[in-house]
Amino acid sequence: MTITEAPTEKRPARRRIVLSVFLWLLLTPGAIWFLGRAFGLERGMLIMLFAGTPYVAAWTLIPFLLALAARRWAAAAVAGLVALGMAVCVLPRAVPDFDKGPSEGVELRVLTANLLFSDADPNQIVQMVRDNDVAVLAVQEFTPRGEAALKAAGIDELLPHQQLAPEYGASGSGLYSRYPMLDQASRRNAGGFQQAFATIQPPGAAPVYLESVHPLAPAHPTMFAGWSTDIREQLPADENSTPRILLGDFNATLDHKVLRELIATGYRDAADTVGKGLVPSWPSRGGSNGLVTIDHVLVDERIGVRDVEVHDVTESDHRAVFASLTIPAAS
């Protein structure tokens, strides 16, 4: 008589196989994402997707914990390594750096705001400048209407020295300063946006260069190459030149290799430096806090970072970024 295996004996083995396959399938996207982020494989649609890396990093804990609970040790080991790798990429932004740069020098308080075709409330922007004792304001998506609105709101009384390049649409740019501009101009980047820049010298300080940055957004496949070019062509830090501050809407997060490479020339990201690098800035229209961090203040490593705050702006899809900095004293 032939003895056959009972169906009930096959079911546990089948369930174990299905569970193992499920866990491996669950952890695979996070593993691929981590490799792409680690090696800077931002191509095509991945450019926009990589902006969401902090959320994917949090998600990678799920397959790790499920694998541990199911005692699938090989899957748990791989998922744990992926979660650890993602944490290394993301979590340092939430922890203040030990080195925040020089603490002695002259304080310079700056603010950057994308005005969304100048729909942003001009009175709120001017009030922000007043409340935070801002000495330099950088604006993007700055139109002739926005210029007139800020003037009517009283910006000239607070920041009378100006380099303005307003244009209809999203391409305009501007810099407002409390201090005289030693030199000033605007340049049009490859993506077609103006970037106002100037050198100022606050009392008791050495000269410092500031530029209102606005690379092309990677919103469509035809814009991907221009986005990368615009960021690569931002002024690198140069220890043999005037200390530089780049502030504005970079249309990139610290999970984009091209921005990390710019920072590696000798900048520090102000928000990252003080442990606020995960505070989102876009999209925020309607009073929401935003989802990703694409507005930045990059400062030369010879400049210290005291504090960073991110503020909602009525009728803009970006939040404004304020930074209190320490620039070198005059020699």
C-alpha positions as protocol buffer text, in pm:
chain_id: "A"
residue {
  index: 1
  type: MET
  ca { x: 0 y: 0 z: 0 }
}
residue {
  index: 2
  type: THR
  ca { x: 136 y: 342 z: -101 }
}
residue {
  index: 3
  type: ILE
  ca { x: 141 y: 610 z: 168 }
}
residue {
  index: 4
  type: THR
  ca { x: 96 y: 969 z: 41 }
}
residue {
  index: 5
  type: GLU
  ca { x: 187 y: 1288 z: 227 }
}
residue {
  index: 6
  type: ALA
  ca { x: -110 y: 1448 z: 389 }
}
residue {
  index: 7
  type: PRO
  ca { x: -216 y: 1784 z: 240 }
}
residue {
  index: 8
  type: THR
  ca { x: -204 y: 1940 z: 585 }
}
residue {
  index: 9
  type: GLU
  ca { x: 169 y: 1868 z: 600 }
}
residue {
  index: 10
  type: LYS
  ca { x: 231 y: 2062 z: 278 }
}
residue {
  index: 11
  type: ARG
  ca { x: 49 y: 2376 z: 381 }
}
residue {
  index: 12
  type: PRO
  ca { x: 294 y: 2501 z: 648 }
}
residue {
  index: 13
  type: ALA
  ca { x: 587 y: 2456 z: 408 }
}
residue {
  index: 14
  type: ARG
  ca { x: 397 y: 2640 z: 134 }
}
residue {
  index: 15
  type: ARG
  ca { x: 314 y: 2925 z: 370 }
}
residue {
  index: 16
  type: ARG
  ca { x: 677 y: 2954 z: 475 }
}
residue {
  index: 17
  type: ILE
  ca { x: 784 y: 2980 z: 112 }
}
residue {
  index: 18
  type: VAL
  ca { x: 518 y: 3240 z: 32 }
}
residue {
  index: 19
  type: LEU
  ca { x: 615 y: 3447 z: 337 }
}
residue {
  index: 20
  type: SER
  ca { x: 984 y: 3435 z: 247 }
}
residue {
  index: 21
  type: VAL
  ca { x: 914 y: 3540 z: -113 }
}
residue {
  index: 22
  type: PHE
  ca { x: 688 y: 3820 z: 11 }
}
residue {
  index: 23
  type: LEU
  ca { x: 957 y: 3955 z: 246 }
}
residue {
  index: 24
  type: TRP
  ca { x: 1223 y: 3952 z: -24 }
}
residue {
  index: 25
  type: LEU
  ca { x: 989 y: 4127 z: -265 }
}
residue {
  index: 26
  type: LEU
  ca { x: 907 y: 4381 z: 5 }
}
residue {
  index: 27
  type: LEU
  ca { x: 1267 y: 4471 z: 80 }
}
residue {
  index: 28
  type: THR
  ca { x: 1392 y: 4475 z: -281 }
}
residue {
  index: 29
  type: PRO
  ca { x: 1259 y: 4824 z: -380 }
}
residue {
  index: 30
  type: GLY
  ca { x: 1425 y: 4981 z: -77 }
}
residue {
  index: 31
  type: ALA
  ca { x: 1751 y: 4804 z: -155 }
}
residue {
  index: 32
  type: ILE
  ca { x: 1745 y: 4926 z: -516 }
}
residue {
  index: 33
  type: TRP
  ca { x: 1658 y: 5278 z: -399 }
}
residue {
  index: 34
  type: PHE
  ca { x: 1947 y: 5276 z: -153 }
}
residue {
  index: 35
  type: LEU
  ca { x: 2195 y: 5171 z: -421 }
}
residue {
  index: 36
  type: GLY
  ca { x: 2065 y: 5443 z: -652 }
}
residue {
  index: 37
  type: ARG
  ca { x: 2094 y: 5706 z: -378 }
}
residue {
  index: 38
  type: ALA
  ca { x: 2437 y: 5587 z: -261 }
}
residue {
  index: 39
  type: PHE
  ca { x: 2586 y: 5594 z: -611 }
}
residue {
  index: 40
  type: GLY
  ca { x: 2403 y: 5906 z: -729 }
}
residue {
  index: 41
  type: LEU
  ca { x: 2213 y: 5734 z: -1009 }
}
residue {
  index: 42
  type: GLU
  ca { x: 1971 y: 6022 z: -1057 }
}
residue {
  index: 43
  type: ARG
  ca { x: 1850 y: 5976 z: -1412 }
}
residue {
  index: 44
  type: GLY
  ca { x: 1520 y: 6061 z: -1576 }
}
residue {
  index: 45
  type: MET
  ca { x: 1219 y: 6032 z: -1349 }
}
residue {
  index: 46
  type: LEU
  ca { x: 1447 y: 5917 z: -1066 }
}
residue {
  index: 47
  type: ILE
  ca { x: 1550 y: 6281 z: -1025 }
}
residue {
  index: 48
  type: MET
  ca { x: 1208 y: 6371 z: -888 }
}
residue {
  index: 49
  type: LEU
  ca { x: 1163 y: 6042 z: -703 }
}
residue {
  index: 50
  type: PHE
  ca { x: 1493 y: 6078 z: -515 }
}
residue {
  index: 51
  type: ALA
  ca { x: 1357 y: 6392 z: -347 }
}
residue {
  index: 52
  type: GLY
  ca { x: 1138 y: 6155 z: -145 }
}
residue {
  index: 53
  type: THR
  ca { x: 1431 y: 5955 z: -8 }
}
residue {
  index: 54
  type: PRO
  ca { x: 1362 y: 6047 z: 360 }
}
residue {
  index: 55
  type: TYR
  ca { x: 1018 y: 5887 z: 331 }
}
residue {
  index: 56
  type: VAL
  ca { x: 1159 y: 5575 z: 169 }
}
residue {
  index: 57
  type: ALA
  ca { x: 1422 y: 5560 z: 445 }
}
residue {
  index: 58
  type: ALA
  ca { x: 1144 y: 5546 z: 705 }
}
residue {
  index: 59
  type: TRP
  ca { x: 961 y: 5280 z: 504 }
}
residue {
  index: 60
  type: THR
  ca { x: 1265 y: 5049 z: 492 }
}
residue {
  index: 61
  type: LEU
  ca { x: 1210 y: 4976 z: 861 }
}
residue {
  index: 62
  type: ILE
  ca { x: 890 y: 4788 z: 776 }
}
residue {
  index: 63
  type: PRO
  ca { x: 1044 y: 4491 z: 587 }
}
residue {
  index: 64
  type: PHE
  ca { x: 1324 y: 4479 z: 845 }
}
residue {
  index: 65
  type: LEU
  ca { x: 1083 y: 4451 z: 1139 }
}
residue {
  index: 66
  type: LEU
  ca { x: 858 y: 4205 z: 955 }
}
residue {
  index: 67
  type: ALA
  ca { x: 1155 y: 3984 z: 870 }
}
residue {
  index: 68
  type: LEU
  ca { x: 1266 y: 3986 z: 1233 }
}
residue {
  index: 69
  type: ALA
  ca { x: 916 y: 3898 z: 1350 }
}
residue {
  index: 70
  type: ALA
  ca { x: 898 y: 3612 z: 1097 }
}
residue {
  index: 71
  type: ARG
  ca { x: 1249 y: 3492 z: 1191 }
}
residue {
  index: 72
  type: ARG
  ca { x: 1368 y: 3509 z: 835 }
}
residue {
  index: 73
  type: TRP
  ca { x: 1724 y: 3589 z: 931 }
}
residue {
  index: 74
  type: ALA
  ca { x: 1875 y: 3629 z: 584 }
}
residue {
  index: 75
  type: ALA
  ca { x: 1600 y: 3870 z: 478 }
}
residue {
  index: 76
  type: ALA
  ca { x: 1627 y: 4051 z: 811 }
}
residue {
  index: 77
  type: ALA
  ca { x: 2003 y: 4093 z: 765 }
}
residue {
  index: 78
  type: VAL
  ca { x: 1967 y: 4242 z: 416 }
}
residue {
  index: 79
  type: ALA
  ca { x: 1672 y: 4461 z: 518 }
}
residue {
  index: 80
  type: GLY
  ca { x: 1867 y: 4578 z: 823 }
}
residue {
  index: 81
  type: LEU
  ca { x: 2165 y: 4677 z: 611 }
}
residue {
  index: 82
  type: VAL
  ca { x: 1937 y: 4869 z: 374 }
}
residue {
  index: 83
  type: ALA
  ca { x: 1764 y: 5049 z: 662 }
}
residue {
  index: 84
  type: LEU
  ca { x: 2101 y: 5131 z: 819 }
}
residue {
  index: 85
  type: GLY
  ca { x: 2237 y: 5262 z: 490 }
}
residue {
  index: 86
  type: MET
  ca { x: 1936 y: 5482 z: 436 }
}
residue {
  index: 87
  type: ALA
  ca { x: 1961 y: 5611 z: 792 }
}
residue {
  index: 88
  type: VAL
  ca { x: 2324 y: 5708 z: 732 }
}
residue {
  index: 89
  type: CYS
  ca { x: 2214 y: 5901 z: 422 }
}
residue {
  index: 90
  type: VAL
  ca { x: 1924 y: 6084 z: 588 }
}
residue {
  index: 91
  type: LEU
  ca { x: 1945 y: 6107 z: 968 }
}
residue {
  index: 92
  type: PRO
  ca { x: 2256 y: 6332 z: 994 }
}
residue {
  index: 93
  type: ARG
  ca { x: 2041 y: 6616 z: 862 }
}
residue {
  index: 94
  type: ALA
  ca { x: 1835 y: 6602 z: 1181 }
}
residue {
  index: 95
  type: VAL
  ca { x: 2141 y: 6617 z: 1408 }
}
residue {
  index: 96
  type: PRO
  ca { x: 2335 y: 6944 z: 1458 }
}
residue {
  index: 97
  type: ASP
  ca { x: 2693 y: 6929 z: 1335 }
}
residue {
  index: 98
  type: PHE
  ca { x: 2971 y: 6951 z: 1588 }
}
residue {
  index: 99
  type: ASP
  ca { x: 3141 y: 7198 z: 1355 }
}
residue {
  index: 100
  type: LYS
  ca { x: 2904 y: 7482 z: 1268 }
}
residue {
  index: 101
  type: GLY
  ca { x: 3185 y: 7698 z: 1137 }
}
residue {
  index: 102
  type: PRO
  ca { x: 3343 y: 8007 z: 1294 }
}
residue {
  index: 103
  type: SER
  ca { x: 3157 y: 8153 z: 1590 }
}
residue {
  index: 104
  type: GLU
  ca { x: 3353 y: 8480 z: 1593 }
}
residue {
  index: 105
  type: GLY
  ca { x: 3295 y: 8748 z: 1335 }
}
residue {
  index: 106
  type: VAL
  ca { x: 3005 y: 8965 z: 1220 }
}
residue {
  index: 107
  type: GLU
  ca { x: 2646 y: 8842 z: 1222 }
}
residue {
  index: 108
  type: LEU
  ca { x: 2462 y: 8846 z: 889 }
}
residue {
  index: 109
  type: ARG
  ca { x: 2093 y: 8752 z: 879 }
}
residue {
  index: 110
  type: VAL
  ca { x: 1959 y: 8641 z: 540 }
}
residue {
  index: 111
  type: LEU
  ca { x: 1623 y: 8530 z: 402 }
}
residue {
  index: 112
  type: THR
  ca { x: 1530 y: 8359 z: 77 }
}
residue {
  index: 113
  type: ALA
  ca { x: 1178 y: 8328 z: -62 }
}
residue {
  index: 114
  type: ASN
  ca { x: 1032 y: 8196 z: -386 }
}
residue {
  index: 115
  type: LEU
  ca { x: 738 y: 8431 z: -450 }
}
residue {
  index: 116
  type: LEU
  ca { x: 540 y: 8205 z: -689 }
}
residue {
  index: 117
  type: PHE
  ca { x: 508 y: 8449 z: -980 }
}
residue {
  index: 118
  type: SER
  ca { x: 500 y: 8722 z: -710 }
}
residue {
  index: 119
  type: ASP
  ca { x: 165 y: 8601 z: -574 }
}
residue {
  index: 120
  type: ALA
  ca { x: 323 y: 8579 z: -225 }
}
residue {
  index: 121
  type: ASP
  ca { x: 195 y: 8831 z: 29 }
}
residue {
  index: 122
  type: PRO
  ca { x: 441 y: 9125 z: 7 }
}
residue {
  index: 123
  type: ASN
  ca { x: 341 y: 9260 z: 348 }
}
residue {
  index: 124
  type: GLN
  ca { x: 424 y: 8926 z: 507 }
}
residue {
  index: 125
  type: ILE
  ca { x: 764 y: 8916 z: 338 }
}
residue {
  index: 126
  type: VAL
  ca { x: 847 y: 9267 z: 456 }
}
residue {
  index: 127
  type: GLN
  ca { x: 725 y: 9183 z: 807 }
}
residue {
  index: 128
  type: MET
  ca { x: 952 y: 8877 z: 808 }
}
residue {
  index: 129
  type: VAL
  ca { x: 1244 y: 9099 z: 714 }
}
residue {
  index: 130
  type: ARG
  ca { x: 1157 y: 9339 z: 995 }
}
residue {
  index: 131
  type: ASP
  ca { x: 1086 y: 9075 z: 1263 }
}
residue {
  index: 132
  type: ASN
  ca { x: 1404 y: 8879 z: 1192 }
}
residue {
  index: 133
  type: ASP
  ca { x: 1632 y: 9182 z: 1141 }
}
residue {
  index: 134
  type: VAL
  ca { x: 1716 y: 9049 z: 794 }
}
residue {
  index: 135
  type: ALA
  ca { x: 2005 y: 9225 z: 621 }
}
residue {
  index: 136
  type: VAL
  ca { x: 1980 y: 9047 z: 283 }
}
residue {
  index: 137
  type: LEU
  ca { x: 1666 y: 8918 z: 109 }
}
residue {
  index: 138
  type: ALA
  ca { x: 1686 y: 8694 z: -197 }
}
residue {
  index: 139
  type: VAL
  ca { x: 1373 y: 8641 z: -405 }
}
residue {
  index: 140
  type: GLN
  ca { x: 1289 y: 8412 z: -696 }
}
residue {
  index: 141
  type: GLU
  ca { x: 993 y: 8406 z: -938 }
}
residue {
  index: 142
  type: PHE
  ca { x: 1014 y: 8783 z: -910 }
}
residue {
  index: 143
  type: THR
  ca { x: 799 y: 8988 z: -1148 }
}
residue {
  index: 144
  type: PRO
  ca { x: 756 y: 9363 z: -1212 }
}
residue {
  index: 145
  type: ARG
  ca { x: 429 y: 9334 z: -1017 }
}
residue {
  index: 146
  type: GLY
  ca { x: 618 y: 9177 z: -727 }
}
residue {
  index: 147
  type: GLU
  ca { x: 877 y: 9453 z: -734 }
}
residue {
  index: 148
  type: ALA
  ca { x: 605 y: 9718 z: -710 }
}
residue {
  index: 149
  type: ALA
  ca { x: 423 y: 9526 z: -434 }
}
residue {
  index: 150
  type: LEU
  ca { x: 734 y: 9491 z: -218 }
}
residue {
  index: 151
  type: LYS
  ca { x: 810 y: 9860 z: -270 }
}
residue {
  index: 152
  type: ALA
  ca { x: 459 y: 9956 z: -163 }
}
residue {
  index: 153
  type: ALA
  ca { x: 493 y: 9729 z: 143 }
}
residue {
  index: 154
  type: GLY
  ca { x: 801 y: 9926 z: 255 }
}
residue {
  index: 155
  type: ILE
  ca { x: 1096 y: 9709 z: 155 }
}
residue {
  index: 156
  type: ASP
  ca { x: 1301 y: 10013 z: 45 }
}
residue {
  index: 157
  type: GLU
  ca { x: 1304 y: 10150 z: 399 }
}
residue {
  index: 158
  type: LEU
  ca { x: 1458 y: 9832 z: 536 }
}
residue {
  index: 159
  type: LEU
  ca { x: 1677 y: 9716 z: 247 }
}
residue {
  index: 160
  type: PRO
  ca { x: 1752 y: 10014 z: 23 }
}
residue {
  index: 161
  type: HIS
  ca { x: 2037 y: 9864 z: -179 }
}
residue {
  index: 162
  type: GLN
  ca { x: 1907 y: 9641 z: -456 }
}
residue {
  index: 163
  type: GLN
  ca { x: 1999 y: 9428 z: -754 }
}
residue {
  index: 164
  type: LEU
  ca { x: 1672 y: 9346 z: -926 }
}
residue {
  index: 165
  type: ALA
  ca { x: 1598 y: 9152 z: -1242 }
}
residue {
  index: 166
  type: PRO
  ca { x: 1219 y: 9119 z: -1247 }
}
residue {
  index: 167
  type: GLU
  ca { x: 1061 y: 8933 z: -1538 }
}
residue {
  index: 168
  type: TYR
  ca { x: 714 y: 8811 z: -1619 }
}
residue {
  index: 169
  type: GLY
  ca { x: 670 y: 8443 z: -1541 }
}
residue {
  index: 170
  type: ALA
  ca { x: 902 y: 8245 z: -1315 }
}
residue {
  index: 171
  type: SER
  ca { x: 1241 y: 8365 z: -1437 }
}
residue {
  index: 172
  type: GLY
  ca { x: 1286 y: 8689 z: -1239 }
}
residue {
  index: 173
  type: SER
  ca { x: 1530 y: 8728 z: -951 }
}
residue {
  index: 174
  type: GLY
  ca { x: 1627 y: 8986 z: -694 }
}
residue {
  index: 175
  type: LEU
  ca { x: 1857 y: 9075 z: -406 }
}
residue {
  index: 176
  type: TYR
  ca { x: 1775 y: 9339 z: -143 }
}
residue {
  index: 177
  type: SER
  ca { x: 2042 y: 9451 z: 103 }
}
residue {
  index: 178
  type: ARG
  ca { x: 2076 y: 9679 z: 404 }
}
residue {
  index: 179
  type: TYR
  ca { x: 2436 y: 9745 z: 304 }
}
residue {
  index: 180
  type: PRO
  ca { x: 2577 y: 9903 z: -13 }
}
residue {
  index: 181
  type: MET
  ca { x: 2667 y: 9667 z: -295 }
}
residue {
  index: 182
  type: LEU
  ca { x: 3032 y: 9684 z: -396 }
}
residue {
  index: 183
  type: ASP
  ca { x: 2948 y: 9520 z: -727 }
}
residue {
  index: 184
  type: GLN
  ca { x: 2624 y: 9381 z: -859 }
}
residue {
  index: 185
  type: ALA
  ca { x: 2464 y: 9225 z: -1164 }
}
residue {
  index: 186
  type: SER
  ca { x: 2238 y: 8945 z: -1277 }
}
residue {
  index: 187
  type: ARG
  ca { x: 2313 y: 8645 z: -1493 }
}
residue {
  index: 188
  type: ARG
  ca { x: 2081 y: 8418 z: -1686 }
}
residue {
  index: 189
  type: ASN
  ca { x: 2150 y: 8051 z: -1623 }
}
residue {
  index: 190
  type: ALA
  ca { x: 2126 y: 7785 z: -1891 }
}
residue {
  index: 191
  type: GLY
  ca { x: 1771 y: 7703 z: -1788 }
}
residue {
  index: 192
  type: GLY
  ca { x: 1662 y: 8060 z: -1866 }
}
residue {
  index: 193
  type: PHE
  ca { x: 1625 y: 8197 z: -1512 }
}
residue {
  index: 194
  type: GLN
  ca { x: 1786 y: 8516 z: -1388 }
}
residue {
  index: 195
  type: GLN
  ca { x: 2013 y: 8496 z: -1082 }
}
residue {
  index: 196
  type: ALA
  ca { x: 2082 y: 8831 z: -914 }
}
residue {
  index: 197
  type: PHE
  ca { x: 2415 y: 8857 z: -734 }
}
residue {
  index: 198
  type: ALA
  ca { x: 2615 y: 9116 z: -543 }
}
residue {
  index: 199
  type: THR
  ca { x: 2908 y: 9163 z: -307 }
}
residue {
  index: 200
  type: ILE
  ca { x: 2842 y: 9350 z: 17 }
}
residue {
  index: 201
  type: GLN
  ca { x: 3058 y: 9450 z: 313 }
}
residue {
  index: 202
  type: PRO
  ca { x: 2873 y: 9501 z: 642 }
}
residue {
  index: 203
  type: PRO
  ca { x: 3047 y: 9728 z: 894 }
}
residue {
  index: 204
  type: GLY
  ca { x: 3341 y: 9550 z: 1055 }
}
residue {
  index: 205
  type: ALA
  ca { x: 3318 y: 9257 z: 815 }
}
residue {
  index: 206
  type: ALA
  ca { x: 3513 y: 9136 z: 516 }
}
residue {
  index: 207
  type: PRO
  ca { x: 3331 y: 9142 z: 180 }
}
residue {
  index: 208
  type: VAL
  ca { x: 3091 y: 8856 z: 111 }
}
residue {
  index: 209
  type: TYR
  ca { x: 2932 y: 8747 z: -217 }
}
residue {
  index: 210
  type: LEU
  ca { x: 2563 y: 8650 z: -235 }
}
residue {
  index: 211
  type: GLU
  ca { x: 2359 y: 8506 z: -521 }
}
residue {
  index: 212
  type: SER
  ca { x: 1986 y: 8437 z: -553 }
}
residue {
  index: 213
  type: VAL
  ca { x: 1987 y: 8084 z: -696 }
}
residue {
  index: 214
  type: HIS
  ca { x: 1713 y: 7933 z: -912 }
}
residue {
  index: 215
  type: PRO
  ca { x: 1805 y: 7636 z: -1135 }
}
residue {
  index: 216
  type: LEU
  ca { x: 1555 y: 7492 z: -1378 }
}
residue {
  index: 217
  type: ALA
  ca { x: 1308 y: 7253 z: -1214 }
}
residue {
  index: 218
  type: PRO
  ca { x: 1321 y: 6886 z: -1326 }
}
residue {
  index: 219
  type: ALA
  ca { x: 947 y: 6891 z: -1395 }
}
residue {
  index: 220
  type: HIS
  ca { x: 953 y: 6734 z: -1742 }
}
residue {
  index: 221
  type: PRO
  ca { x: 1190 y: 6502 z: -1933 }
}
residue {
  index: 222
  type: THR
  ca { x: 1293 y: 6795 z: -2153 }
}
residue {
  index: 223
  type: MET
  ca { x: 1415 y: 6977 z: -1840 }
}
residue {
  index: 224
  type: PHE
  ca { x: 1629 y: 6703 z: -1683 }
}
residue {
  index: 225
  type: ALA
  ca { x: 1953 y: 6793 z: -1860 }
}
residue {
  index: 226
  type: GLY
  ca { x: 1901 y: 7165 z: -1798 }
}
residue {
  index: 227
  type: TRP
  ca { x: 1838 y: 7103 z: -1428 }
}
residue {
  index: 228
  type: SER
  ca { x: 2167 y: 6918 z: -1392 }
}
residue {
  index: 229
  type: THR
  ca { x: 2357 y: 7177 z: -1595 }
}
residue {
  index: 230
  type: ASP
  ca { x: 2218 y: 7468 z: -1393 }
}
residue {
  index: 231
  type: ILE
  ca { x: 2326 y: 7319 z: -1061 }
}
residue {
  index: 232
  type: ARG
  ca { x: 2666 y: 7214 z: -1191 }
}
residue {
  index: 233
  type: GLU
  ca { x: 2725 y: 7569 z: -1316 }
}
residue {
  index: 234
  type: GLN
  ca { x: 2654 y: 7735 z: -981 }
}
residue {
  index: 235
  type: LEU
  ca { x: 2962 y: 7909 z: -846 }
}
residue {
  index: 236
  type: PRO
  ca { x: 3176 y: 7662 z: -650 }
}
residue {
  index: 237
  type: ALA
  ca { x: 3327 y: 7763 z: -320 }
}
residue {
  index: 238
  type: ASP
  ca { x: 3677 y: 7904 z: -358 }
}
residue {
  index: 239
  type: GLU
  ca { x: 3903 y: 7948 z: -56 }
}
residue {
  index: 240
  type: ASN
  ca { x: 4113 y: 8196 z: -253 }
}
residue {
  index: 241
  type: SER
  ca { x: 3820 y: 8421 z: -334 }
}
residue {
  index: 242
  type: THR
  ca { x: 3556 y: 8623 z: -146 }
}
residue {
  index: 243
  type: PRO
  ca { x: 3344 y: 8397 z: 78 }
}
residue {
  index: 244
  type: ARG
  ca { x: 3024 y: 8304 z: -103 }
}
residue {
  index: 245
  type: ILE
  ca { x: 2663 y: 8250 z: 1 }
}
residue {
  index: 246
  type: LEU
  ca { x: 2422 y: 8084 z: -242 }
}
residue {
  index: 247
  type: LEU
  ca { x: 2060 y: 8104 z: -133 }
}
residue {
  index: 248
  type: GLY
  ca { x: 1736 y: 8030 z: -306 }
}
residue {
  index: 249
  type: ASP
  ca { x: 1520 y: 7765 z: -468 }
}
residue {
  index: 250
  type: PHE
  ca { x: 1769 y: 7500 z: -579 }
}
residue {
  index: 251
  type: ASN
  ca { x: 1499 y: 7259 z: -701 }
}
residue {
  index: 252
  type: ALA
  ca { x: 1711 y: 6983 z: -545 }
}
residue {
  index: 253
  type: THR
  ca { x: 1749 y: 6810 z: -211 }
}
residue {
  index: 254
  type: LEU
  ca { x: 2054 y: 6671 z: -36 }
}
residue {
  index: 255
  type: ASP
  ca { x: 1960 y: 6335 z: -187 }
}
residue {
  index: 256
  type: HIS
  ca { x: 2066 y: 6462 z: -530 }
}
residue {
  index: 257
  type: LYS
  ca { x: 2429 y: 6393 z: -608 }
}
residue {
  index: 258
  type: VAL
  ca { x: 2468 y: 6707 z: -820 }
}
residue {
  index: 259
  type: LEU
  ca { x: 2382 y: 6927 z: -520 }
}
residue {
  index: 260
  type: ARG
  ca { x: 2607 y: 6727 z: -286 }
}
residue {
  index: 261
  type: GLU
  ca { x: 2893 y: 6775 z: -533 }
}
residue {
  index: 262
  type: LEU
  ca { x: 2838 y: 7152 z: -530 }
}
residue {
  index: 263
  type: ILE
  ca { x: 2845 y: 7153 z: -150 }
}
residue {
  index: 264
  type: ALA
  ca { x: 3161 y: 6941 z: -152 }
}
residue {
  index: 265
  type: THR
  ca { x: 3351 y: 7225 z: -323 }
}
residue {
  index: 266
  type: GLY
  ca { x: 3363 y: 7398 z: 15 }
}
residue {
  index: 267
  type: TYR
  ca { x: 3010 y: 7490 z: 121 }
}
residue {
  index: 268
  type: ARG
  ca { x: 2796 y: 7384 z: 413 }
}
residue {
  index: 269
  type: ASP
  ca { x: 2417 y: 7361 z: 399 }
}
residue {
  index: 270
  type: ALA
  ca { x: 2296 y: 7593 z: 675 }
}
residue {
  index: 271
  type: ALA
  ca { x: 1987 y: 7391 z: 771 }
}
residue {
  index: 272
  type: ASP
  ca { x: 2178 y: 7062 z: 768 }
}
residue {
  index: 273
  type: THR
  ca { x: 2447 y: 7220 z: 986 }
}
residue {
  index: 274
  type: VAL
  ca { x: 2204 y: 7304 z: 1268 }
}
residue {
  index: 275
  type: GLY
  ca { x: 2003 y: 6981 z: 1246 }
}
residue {
  index: 276
  type: LYS
  ca { x: 1710 y: 7122 z: 1046 }
}
residue {
  index: 277
  type: GLY
  ca { x: 1797 y: 6968 z: 713 }
}
residue {
  index: 278
  type: LEU
  ca { x: 1478 y: 6762 z: 702 }
}
residue {
  index: 279
  type: VAL
  ca { x: 1242 y: 7057 z: 754 }
}
residue {
  index: 280
  type: PRO
  ca { x: 1048 y: 7065 z: 423 }
}
residue {
  index: 281
  type: SER
  ca { x: 1002 y: 7378 z: 214 }
}
residue {
  index: 282
  type: TRP
  ca { x: 790 y: 7268 z: -84 }
}
residue {
  index: 283
  type: PRO
  ca { x: 509 y: 7238 z: -184 }
}
residue {
  index: 284
  type: SER
  ca { x: 342 y: 7440 z: 89 }
}
residue {
  index: 285
  type: ARG
  ca { x: 59 y: 7642 z: -64 }
}
residue {
  index: 286
  type: GLY
  ca { x: -244 y: 7651 z: 159 }
}
residue {
  index: 287
  type: GLY
  ca { x: -45 y: 7668 z: 482 }
}
residue {
  index: 288
  type: SER
  ca { x: 90 y: 7313 z: 468 }
}
residue {
  index: 289
  type: ASN
  ca { x: 444 y: 7243 z: 583 }
}
residue {
  index: 290
  type: GLY
  ca { x: 565 y: 7100 z: 253 }
}
residue {
  index: 291
  type: LEU
  ca { x: 700 y: 6758 z: 164 }
}
residue {
  index: 292
  type: VAL
  ca { x: 1059 y: 6802 z: 45 }
}
residue {
  index: 293
  type: THR
  ca { x: 1350 y: 7036 z: 116 }
}
residue {
  index: 294
  type: ILE
  ca { x: 1452 y: 7218 z: -202 }
}
residue {
  index: 295
  type: ASP
  ca { x: 1514 y: 7572 z: -70 }
}
residue {
  index: 296
  type: HIS
  ca { x: 1862 y: 7611 z: 76 }
}
residue {
  index: 297
  type: VAL
  ca { x: 2120 y: 7852 z: 211 }
}
residue {
  index: 298
  type: LEU
  ca { x: 2469 y: 7731 z: 120 }
}
residue {
  index: 299
  type: VAL
  ca { x: 2757 y: 7910 z: 291 }
}
residue {
  index: 300
  type: ASP
  ca { x: 3131 y: 7904 z: 244 }
}
residue {
  index: 301
  type: GLU
  ca { x: 3303 y: 7694 z: 511 }
}
residue {
  index: 302
  type: ARG
  ca { x: 3467 y: 8016 z: 635 }
}
residue {
  index: 303
  type: ILE
  ca { x: 3117 y: 8127 z: 740 }
}
residue {
  index: 304
  type: GLY
  ca { x: 2953 y: 8002 z: 1059 }
}
residue {
  index: 305
  type: VAL
  ca { x: 2588 y: 7905 z: 1100 }
}
residue {
  index: 306
  type: ARG
  ca { x: 2405 y: 8023 z: 1413 }
}
residue {
  index: 307
  type: ASP
  ca { x: 2045 y: 7929 z: 1338 }
}
residue {
  index: 308
  type: VAL
  ca { x: 1798 y: 7846 z: 1062 }
}
residue {
  index: 309
  type: GLU
  ca { x: 1420 y: 7885 z: 1058 }
}
residue {
  index: 310
  type: VAL
  ca { x: 1165 y: 7797 z: 791 }
}
residue {
  index: 311
  type: HIS
  ca { x: 850 y: 8010 z: 759 }
}
residue {
  index: 312
  type: ASP
  ca { x: 520 y: 7964 z: 577 }
}
residue {
  index: 313
  type: VAL
  ca { x: 448 y: 8229 z: 314 }
}
residue {
  index: 314
  type: THR
  ca { x: 88 y: 8309 z: 226 }
}
residue {
  index: 315
  type: GLU
  ca { x: 5 y: 8244 z: -142 }
}
residue {
  index: 316
  type: SER
  ca { x: 343 y: 8090 z: -224 }
}
residue {
  index: 317
  type: ASP
  ca { x: 411 y: 7721 z: -285 }
}
residue {
  index: 318
  type: HIS
  ca { x: 749 y: 7757 z: -110 }
}
residue {
  index: 319
  type: ARG
  ca { x: 836 y: 7829 z: 249 }
}
residue {
  index: 320
  type: ALA
  ca { x: 1092 y: 8100 z: 320 }
}
residue {
  index: 321
  type: VAL
  ca { x: 1429 y: 8003 z: 470 }
}
residue {
  index: 322
  type: PHE
  ca { x: 1593 y: 8235 z: 723 }
}
residue {
  index: 323
  type: ALA
  ca { x: 1954 y: 8188 z: 835 }
}
residue {
  index: 324
  type: SER
  ca { x: 2161 y: 8368 z: 1095 }
}
residue {
  index: 325
  type: LEU
  ca { x: 2526 y: 8350 z: 990 }
}
residue {
  index: 326
  type: THR
  ca { x: 2868 y: 8460 z: 1112 }
}
residue {
  index: 327
  type: ILE
  ca { x: 3081 y: 8609 z: 836 }
}
residue {
  index: 328
  type: PRO
  ca { x: 3454 y: 8683 z: 867 }
}
residue {
  index: 329
  type: ALA
  ca { x: 3553 y: 9011 z: 1033 }
}
residue {
  index: 330
  type: ALA
  ca { x: 3756 y: 9261 z: 838 }
}
residue {
  index: 331
  type: SER
  ca { x: 4128 y: 9191 z: 865 }
}
